Amino acid sequence: MQQTRFRQHGQTARTDSTEELVTLGAQNPFVTSGAAVPEQRQAKVVQQIDQIDAAAWDRCAGRENPFTCHAFLAALEASGSVSADTGWQPFHLALQDDAGEVTGAVPMYLKGHSQGEYVFDHAWADAWHRAGGSYYPKLQCSVPFTPATGNRLLTPPGPGREETEAQLVSGCVQLAEQLEVSSLHFTFLPERQWQNLGGLGLLQRMDQQFHWRNRGYSTFDEFLGELSSKKRKNLRRERREALSPGIEVEWLTGTDLQEQHWDAFYQFYVDTGNRKWGRPYLTRRFFSLISETMAEQVLLIMCRRDGRYIAGALNFIGANTLFGRNWGCVEDHRFLHFEVCYYQAIDFAIAHGLDWVEAGAQGGHKVARGYGPRATYSAHWIRDAGLRDAIERYL
């Protein structure tokens, strides 16, 4: 079997490049509740998502969330945005039945840092380092750079779904033990999977984001009618002032998306990345790939002034949610960020009958703009009993 090495922050972990098969036993070995897994299956572990059939993966992932679809995850890898070199080495797990058909999957990565996750465990890593341990590498079951809630245990709905999910967790934990990583993290879970993982013995953590909920509005003004007079006045003023310098807004999706739009948007994205964290995560090729493979699930909101693109926001369209992801600009205009990322997103959701707008992580200021708090969930397996006890008391 071919061997590779994972290097990051001075740590080296020996890993098996694959397709390696992990046989799942009759019980999850880590479960405190003794929950049974009814039958033996094999879990295939691969370091490239293209080693798993796209149709089989998407059958498990469903159509609700664009970030867990095969095309999105493949674009991250093919573009070089996600790799061992960037500290996100793919270690995807696919559950197979006796006929070799994929019945469940988990997007998973071997991590050499805690960047691009948005569920912060830097204090855990620092404490374990001071105690003489090595927190990295760790395993992360998530979508890179994407703080959006969605299934992490991908299984088709139907009878036996929770048992299949338990088998997926068992496979992830067995892999974590085999690799001797410090921990395994499932982040931005839906509440149902979070509750089930807690029942399987994983530590549970909660946080919050601020989302907009569509209560059947037919227009933006109808939504405004439910706000207080002060909020309503402020929102109208911000919208008016944001576009007052002669700025025009375009919604681009599907075949309307062209390379010239991505060229302009990438400039905005790089500018924001350089100012915020020093290194943009996504490469220019990533945007071309999603435009080629999933354009109908992409919404690019672009702003033009005097015939020149000056700002934009990238969104993804789910079954019932608009997910805001990246924003950038090359000209500063007061309230333009709020207009493009929050109010235009609401306009689009109303026009297309979407129930929610998730405008990304952080941002208590969103409450003043019609967004409300909504819980987010993560679950954590910690290999060392002492570290686990300390984290459990913290949580």
C-alpha positions as CSV (number, residue, x, y, z in Angstrom):
1,M,0.0,0.0,0.0
2,Q,1.4,3.4,-1.0
3,Q,2.5,5.6,1.9
4,T,2.3,9.4,2.1
5,R,3.3,11.8,4.9
6,F,1.3,14.7,6.2
7,R,3.3,17.7,7.2
8,Q,2.1,20.8,8.9
9,H,3.4,23.0,11.7
10,G,6.2,20.7,12.4
11,Q,4.1,17.7,12.9
12,T,4.4,14.6,10.7
13,A,1.8,11.8,10.6
14,R,2.2,8.7,8.6
15,T,-1.0,8.0,6.6
16,D,-2.1,5.4,4.1
17,S,-3.0,6.7,0.7
18,T,-5.6,4.4,-0.6
19,E,-8.5,3.1,-1.4
20,E,-8.3,1.4,2.1
21,L,-11.1,-0.6,3.4
22,V,-12.2,-0.4,7.1
23,T,-14.4,-3.2,8.3
24,L,-17.0,-2.0,10.7
25,G,-17.7,-4.4,13.6
26,A,-21.0,-5.2,15.2
27,Q,-20.7,-2.3,17.6
28,N,-19.2,1.2,17.6
29,P,-16.1,0.7,19.7
30,F,-16.3,4.2,21.3
31,V,-20.0,4.3,22.1
32,T,-21.0,4.7,25.8
33,S,-24.6,3.9,25.2
34,G,-23.9,0.5,23.6
35,A,-25.9,1.3,20.5
36,A,-25.8,-1.7,18.2
37,V,-24.9,-1.6,14.5
38,P,-27.0,-4.4,12.9
39,E,-24.7,-5.7,10.2
40,Q,-21.0,-5.6,9.1
41,R,-20.1,-3.3,6.2
42,Q,-16.9,-1.9,4.8
43,A,-16.0,1.8,4.7
44,K,-13.7,2.9,1.8
45,V,-11.4,5.7,2.7
46,V,-10.0,7.8,-0.2
47,Q,-7.8,10.9,-0.5
48,Q,-9.5,12.2,-3.7
49,I,-13.3,12.6,-3.9
50,D,-13.1,11.7,-7.6
51,Q,-12.4,8.1,-6.4
52,I,-16.0,8.0,-5.4
53,D,-18.7,7.9,-8.1
54,A,-20.3,11.3,-8.3
55,A,-23.8,10.0,-8.7
56,A,-23.4,7.6,-5.8
57,W,-22.1,10.4,-3.6
58,D,-24.9,12.8,-4.6
59,R,-27.5,10.1,-4.0
60,C,-26.4,10.1,-0.4
61,A,-25.9,13.8,0.0
62,G,-29.3,14.8,-1.5
63,R,-30.0,18.2,-3.1
64,E,-30.8,20.3,0.0
65,N,-27.3,21.6,0.6
66,P,-25.0,22.6,-2.4
67,F,-21.8,22.4,-0.3
68,T,-21.9,18.6,0.2
69,C,-22.5,17.9,-3.4
70,H,-19.7,16.1,-5.3
71,A,-19.2,19.0,-7.7
72,F,-18.5,21.5,-5.0
73,L,-16.1,19.3,-3.0
74,A,-14.4,18.2,-6.3
75,A,-13.9,21.8,-7.3
76,L,-12.1,22.5,-4.0
77,E,-9.7,19.7,-4.7
78,A,-9.2,20.1,-8.4
79,S,-8.5,23.8,-8.0
80,G,-5.8,23.3,-5.4
81,S,-7.8,25.1,-2.7
82,V,-8.0,22.0,-0.6
83,S,-4.9,19.7,-0.4
84,A,-2.3,18.4,2.0
85,D,-0.3,21.5,1.1
86,T,-3.0,23.8,2.4
87,G,-3.5,21.8,5.5
88,W,-6.8,20.1,4.3
89,Q,-5.8,16.6,3.2
90,P,-9.0,14.8,1.9
91,F,-9.8,11.6,3.8
92,H,-13.3,10.9,2.6
93,L,-15.2,7.9,3.9
94,A,-17.8,6.0,1.9
95,L,-19.8,3.1,3.3
96,Q,-20.4,0.2,1.0
97,D,-22.9,-2.7,1.0
98,D,-22.1,-6.3,0.0
99,A,-22.6,-5.4,-3.7
100,G,-20.1,-2.5,-3.4
101,E,-22.8,0.2,-3.7
102,V,-22.2,3.4,-1.7
103,T,-24.9,3.7,1.0
104,G,-23.3,6.6,3.0
105,A,-20.4,9.0,2.9
106,V,-18.6,11.6,5.0
107,P,-16.6,14.6,3.7
108,M,-13.5,14.4,6.0
109,Y,-10.1,16.0,6.1
110,L,-6.8,15.5,7.9
111,K,-6.0,18.9,9.3
112,G,-2.6,20.5,10.4
113,H,-4.2,23.6,11.8
114,S,-7.6,25.0,12.8
115,Q,-8.0,27.6,10.1
116,G,-11.0,27.9,7.8
117,E,-13.3,26.0,10.2
118,Y,-15.3,28.7,12.2
119,V,-15.8,26.4,15.2
120,F,-12.8,27.6,17.2
121,D,-10.6,25.0,19.1
122,H,-7.4,27.0,19.3
123,A,-7.6,27.1,23.1
124,W,-8.0,23.3,23.1
125,A,-4.9,22.9,20.9
126,D,-2.9,25.4,23.1
127,A,-3.8,23.6,26.3
128,W,-2.9,20.2,24.9
129,H,0.4,21.6,23.6
130,R,1.2,23.1,27.0
131,A,0.5,19.7,28.5
132,G,3.1,18.1,26.2
133,G,0.7,16.7,23.6
134,S,0.3,17.2,19.9
135,Y,-3.1,18.4,18.9
136,Y,-2.3,18.3,15.2
137,P,-3.0,16.5,13.0
138,K,-6.7,16.0,13.6
139,L,-9.6,14.8,11.5
140,Q,-12.3,17.3,10.5
141,C,-15.7,16.2,9.1
142,S,-16.9,19.4,7.5
143,V,-16.9,21.5,4.3
144,P,-13.7,23.5,4.1
145,F,-14.0,27.3,4.6
146,T,-17.8,27.0,4.8
147,P,-19.6,27.8,8.0
148,A,-23.0,26.6,6.7
149,T,-25.2,24.0,8.5
150,G,-25.7,20.7,6.6
151,N,-25.5,17.0,6.9
152,R,-22.1,15.6,7.6
153,L,-23.2,12.0,7.7
154,L,-24.5,11.6,4.2
155,T,-27.2,9.0,3.8
156,P,-30.4,8.7,1.8
157,P,-33.5,9.2,3.8
158,G,-35.5,6.1,4.6
159,P,-35.6,3.1,7.0
160,G,-32.3,2.3,8.7
161,R,-30.9,5.8,8.2
162,E,-29.8,6.3,11.8
163,E,-28.1,2.9,11.9
164,T,-26.2,3.8,8.7
165,E,-25.2,7.1,10.3
166,A,-23.9,5.2,13.3
167,Q,-21.8,3.0,11.1
168,L,-20.3,6.1,9.4
169,V,-19.4,7.5,12.8
170,S,-17.8,4.2,13.7
171,G,-15.8,4.2,10.5
172,C,-14.6,7.8,11.2
173,V,-13.6,6.9,14.8
174,Q,-11.7,3.8,13.7
175,L,-9.8,5.8,11.2
176,A,-9.0,8.4,13.8
177,E,-7.7,5.7,16.1
178,Q,-5.7,4.1,13.2
179,L,-4.1,7.4,12.3
180,E,-3.5,8.2,16.0
181,V,-4.8,11.7,15.6
182,S,-5.8,13.7,18.7
183,S,-9.4,14.3,17.8
184,L,-12.3,14.1,15.3
185,H,-14.7,17.0,14.8
186,F,-18.1,17.2,13.1
187,T,-18.9,20.8,12.6
188,F,-22.1,22.7,11.5
189,L,-24.3,19.7,12.0
190,P,-28.1,19.8,11.7
191,E,-29.7,19.4,15.1
192,R,-30.9,15.8,14.5
193,Q,-27.4,14.5,13.7
194,W,-26.0,16.5,16.6
195,Q,-28.4,14.9,19.0
196,N,-27.6,11.4,17.7
197,L,-23.9,12.0,17.9
198,G,-24.3,13.1,21.5
199,G,-26.1,9.8,22.1
200,L,-23.2,7.9,20.6
201,G,-20.9,9.5,23.2
202,L,-19.4,12.5,21.4
203,L,-19.0,15.8,23.2
204,Q,-21.6,18.4,22.1
205,R,-21.0,22.1,21.5
206,M,-23.4,24.9,20.5
207,D,-22.9,28.4,19.0
208,Q,-25.0,30.7,17.0
209,Q,-25.3,32.6,13.7
210,F,-27.8,35.1,12.4
211,H,-30.1,34.1,9.7
212,W,-33.1,35.6,7.9
213,R,-36.4,33.7,7.8
214,N,-38.9,34.1,5.1
215,R,-42.4,34.1,6.6
216,G,-44.2,34.0,3.2
217,Y,-43.4,37.5,2.2
218,S,-44.3,38.6,-1.3
219,T,-42.1,41.8,-1.3
220,F,-39.3,43.3,0.7
221,D,-41.7,46.0,1.9
222,E,-44.0,43.3,3.3
223,F,-41.0,42.1,5.3
224,L,-40.3,45.6,6.5
225,G,-43.8,45.9,7.7
226,E,-43.1,43.5,10.5
227,L,-40.2,45.5,11.8
228,S,-40.3,48.3,14.3
229,S,-40.6,51.8,12.9
230,K,-37.0,52.6,13.7
231,K,-35.6,49.5,12.1
232,R,-37.8,50.0,9.0
233,K,-36.6,53.6,8.6
234,N,-32.9,52.6,9.0
235,L,-33.1,49.8,6.5
236,R,-34.7,52.0,3.9
237,R,-32.1,54.7,4.5
238,E,-29.2,52.2,4.2
239,R,-30.6,50.8,0.9
240,R,-31.1,54.3,-0.5
241,E,-27.6,55.5,0.4
242,A,-25.9,52.3,-0.7
243,L,-26.9,52.8,-4.3
244,S,-26.9,56.6,-4.4
245,P,-23.5,56.9,-6.1
246,G,-25.1,55.5,-9.3
247,I,-24.4,51.9,-8.4
248,E,-26.3,49.2,-10.4
249,V,-26.9,45.7,-9.1
250,E,-26.9,42.5,-11.2
251,W,-28.0,39.0,-10.3
252,L,-26.0,36.4,-12.2
253,T,-26.7,32.7,-12.2
254,G,-26.6,29.7,-14.6
255,T,-25.5,30.6,-18.1
256,D,-25.3,34.3,-17.3
257,L,-22.1,33.6,-15.4
258,Q,-19.0,34.4,-17.5
259,E,-15.3,34.4,-16.9
260,Q,-15.2,38.2,-17.0
261,H,-17.5,38.1,-13.9
262,W,-15.2,35.7,-12.1
263,D,-12.1,37.8,-13.0
264,A,-13.7,40.8,-11.4
265,F,-15.0,38.9,-8.4
266,Y,-11.7,37.3,-7.7
267,Q,-10.1,40.7,-7.3
268,F,-12.8,41.5,-4.7
269,Y,-12.3,38.2,-3.0
270,V,-8.5,38.5,-2.8
271,D,-8.7,42.1,-1.5
272,T,-11.0,41.0,1.3
273,G,-8.8,38.0,2.1
274,N,-5.6,40.0,2.2
275,R,-7.1,42.5,4.6
276,K,-8.8,40.0,6.9
277,W,-6.6,37.0,7.3
278,G,-3.6,37.4,5.0
279,R,-4.2,34.6,2.6
280,P,-7.3,33.9,0.5
281,Y,-8.4,30.3,0.7
282,L,-9.8,29.8,-2.7
283,T,-7.9,29.8,-6.0
284,R,-9.1,31.6,-9.1
285,R,-9.6,28.2,-10.8
286,F,-12.2,27.2,-8.1
287,F,-14.6,29.8,-9.4
288,S,-14.3,28.7,-13.0
289,L,-14.9,25.1,-11.9
290,I,-18.1,25.8,-10.0
291,S,-19.3,27.9,-12.9
292,E,-18.8,24.8,-15.2
293,T,-20.3,22.2,-12.9
294,M,-22.9,23.8,-10.7
295,A,-23.8,27.2,-12.2
296,E,-27.5,26.8,-11.5
297,Q,-26.7,26.6,-7.8
298,V,-24.6,29.7,-7.9
299,L,-25.8,33.3,-7.5
300,L,-23.3,36.1,-8.0
301,I,-24.5,39.5,-7.0
302,M,-22.4,42.1,-8.7
303,C,-22.3,45.9,-8.4
304,R,-21.3,48.2,-11.3
305,R,-20.5,51.9,-11.3
306,D,-19.7,53.9,-14.4
307,G,-19.5,50.7,-16.4
308,R,-17.0,49.0,-14.1
309,Y,-17.6,46.2,-11.5
310,I,-16.7,47.5,-8.1
311,A,-18.1,44.9,-5.6
312,G,-19.8,41.6,-5.4
313,A,-21.0,38.8,-3.2
314,L,-21.0,35.0,-3.9
315,N,-24.0,33.0,-2.9
316,F,-25.1,29.4,-3.3
317,I,-28.7,28.3,-3.7
318,G,-29.9,25.3,-1.8
319,A,-33.3,23.6,-1.8
320,N,-34.8,26.1,0.7
321,T,-31.9,28.3,1.7
322,L,-29.7,31.0,0.1
323,F,-26.2,30.7,1.5
324,G,-24.1,33.9,1.4
325,R,-20.4,33.0,1.2
326,N,-17.9,35.7,0.1
327,W,-17.9,39.4,-0.4
328,G,-15.4,41.9,-1.7
329,C,-15.0,45.3,-3.3
330,V,-12.4,47.6,-4.8
331,E,-14.3,50.8,-3.9
332,D,-15.7,51.6,-0.5
333,H,-19.3,52.9,-0.3
334,R,-21.3,53.3,2.8
335,F,-23.8,50.5,3.5
336,L,-23.0,48.7,0.2
337,H,-21.9,45.6,2.0
338,F,-25.2,45.5,3.8
339,E,-27.1,46.1,0.6
340,V,-25.4,43.4,-1.4
341,C,-24.9,40.7,1.3
342,Y,-28.1,41.1,3.3
343,Y,-30.8,43.0,1.5
344,Q,-30.2,41.8,-2.0
345,A,-30.1,38.3,-0.6
346,I,-33.5,38.8,1.0
347,D,-34.9,40.2,-2.3
348,F,-33.6,37.0,-4.1
349,A,-35.0,34.7,-1.4
350,I,-38.4,36.3,-1.6
351,A,-38.5,36.3,-5.4
352,H,-37.6,32.6,-5.5
353,G,-39.6,31.3,-2.5
354,L,-36.6,30.4,-0.4
355,D,-37.3,29.9,3.3
356,W,-33.9,31.1,4.7
357,V,-30.9,33.3,4.1
358,E,-27.7,32.2,5.9
359,A,-25.3,35.1,5.6
360,G,-22.3,33.5,7.0
361,A,-20.6,33.4,10.4
362,Q,-20.5,36.1,13.1
363,G,-22.3,39.4,12.9
364,G,-24.6,40.4,15.8
365,H,-25.1,43.6,13.7
366,K,-27.3,41.5,11.5
367,V,-30.1,41.6,14.1
368,A,-30.6,45.3,13.3
369,R,-31.1,44.3,9.7
370,G,-33.9,41.8,10.1
371,Y,-31.8,38.7,10.8
372,G,-32.3,36.6,14.0
373,P,-30.2,34.3,16.1
374,R,-30.2,30.6,15.2
375,A,-28.2,27.8,16.9
376,T,-25.3,26.0,15.3
377,Y,-24.1,22.6,16.4
378,S,-20.9,20.5,16.5
379,A,-19.7,17.2,18.0
380,H,-16.3,16.2,19.1
381,W,-14.4,12.9,19.7
382,I,-11.2,13.4,21.8
383,R,-8.7,10.5,21.9
384,D,-6.9,11.3,25.2
385,A,-9.1,10.7,28.2
386,G,-7.6,13.6,30.2
387,L,-8.0,16.1,27.4
388,R,-11.5,14.8,26.8
389,D,-12.4,15.4,30.4
390,A,-11.1,19.0,30.4
391,I,-13.0,19.8,27.1
392,E,-16.2,18.2,28.5
393,R,-16.0,20.4,31.6
394,Y,-15.4,23.4,29.4
395,L,-18.4,22.6,27.2
